[in-house]
Amino acid sequence: MESNITRRNFVAAAGAAAVAPVSLGAAEKPALLGGKPACTVKFPSWPIFDQREEQAVAEVVRSGHWWRGSGKKVEEFEQAWAKFTGAKACVTTVNGTNALFTALNVLGVRAGDEVLVTPFTFIATINVIVRQHALPVFVDSDPETFLMDPKKLNGLANERTKAIIPVHIGGNCVDMDGITAFARKHKLAVIEDACQAWVSKWKGRNVGLLGDCGCFSFQASKNINSGEGGAIISTNEEFIDRCWSFHNQGRARRGTGEFTYTISGSNLRLTEFQAAVLLAQLTRFEEQIKKRNENAAYLSSLLKEVPGIRPAKMYPGCTQNAYHLFMIHYDKNQFAGLPRAKFLKALNAEGVRFSAGYSSHRNIPFLRELSKDRVYQALFGAKRLAEWEKQSFNLPMNERVCEEHAWCLHNILLADRSAMDQIAEAFRKVQKNAAELAKA
Ligand SMILES: *Cc1c(COP(=O)(O)O)cnc(C)c1O
């Protein structure tokens, strides 16, 4: 079989060479096996910036006001972000991880509490729970959307459960109706991890406003970027005041002095330089959202036609996706059994940079060791920890998501529409040559 295909390609190549200077056979040969790449687009690199960012930073440098205590940029960005999202108030933090950490603390999640969370997330979401010595109780994923499945929440809340953290992975919206209904019933705080979902919308409403608060990241890879940075938004102004206190060493927001403290907090303040960059980034934001959405819709329509490729489903309630990631489902059975790693290698060789993201939480050493930790043993007891291991490491749908998903980063969606055609062509080419690639 292998030699037949090779011979057929050889004959095609030889035939084409006789009539045209460019060999058709060579053009169709997978790039991984020495052919020409199907996609020759030079995708926009990230971050995108110009003199707006340069001037903004230079102004802060010259002003001498480099921290929020003396400058105005941090507050200006907080007001702009609150306005942009429709929040009552916003406070920035050093990064998204510490936005989540602040929210957990202000909502009163303490050692010995339990928090419901998705396993299919960036490690930060899990780290903040464990740093608090709370127990991360994992909820199985919906294999179509890759998101926390509200239908899998039954039986997971007990008297120690204090909060739930749905994560809008890639910018795709979690079913917030299902999450908030469950949270109300069990009196849980809802912290939306919107660190990949800047103005994704659930039924027309911005994510981050559907529970108690929403946390954002402005780290270098994110759709709005200041190197590092984070924010918390809420419809509750008093809650944001308490977050402000926590992020500023426990000082009262409308307090009486620099050395009076109302709570125990930390120093998680953003600098004026970062806020100035964020304000500049915001000037391009709406235009970029529009472009990502148009390209994502078009690319989805093209990839749906490739057997074995399914763009991640969006719930009907997801009325806007931030598309931090363009996520797909890969079915190797439709690709002659070609393993995902090799599929991705072939696709990358064609000039289309997709990769596999998060692997199973079952492989994370500190989670495997958690029930042996002396603090956890003292707080939860052997019986609860044994139950937890059995439940939280046995999530079949999430295992499928981990094994079968792939994604590309948002900057790919900032290329021209014609680039989407070339991406789809690369997928089709790998699909056509799957059997040969599987054997190579
Ligand atoms: C990026 C990210 C975070 C953490 O944000 P940092 O700013 O990098 O600390 C948290 N959760 C998710 C889902 C993220 O993607």
The ligand as a Gaussian input file, in Angstrom:
#p B3LYP/6-31G(d) Opt

LIG

0 1
 C       -3.988000      33.574000      32.089000
 C       -4.968000      32.901000      32.971000
 C       -4.981000      33.070000      34.368000
 C       -3.926000      33.812000      35.116000
 O       -3.597000      35.018000      34.668000
 P       -2.126000      35.648000      34.903000
 O       -2.358000      37.064000      34.554000
 O       -1.190000      34.959000      33.980000
 O       -1.764000      35.468000      36.335000
 C       -5.990000      32.473000      35.080000
 N       -6.919000      31.703000      34.488000
 C       -6.922000      31.480000      33.166000
 C       -7.964000      30.610000      32.572000
 C       -5.932000      32.051000      32.366000
 O       -5.916000      31.806000      31.053000

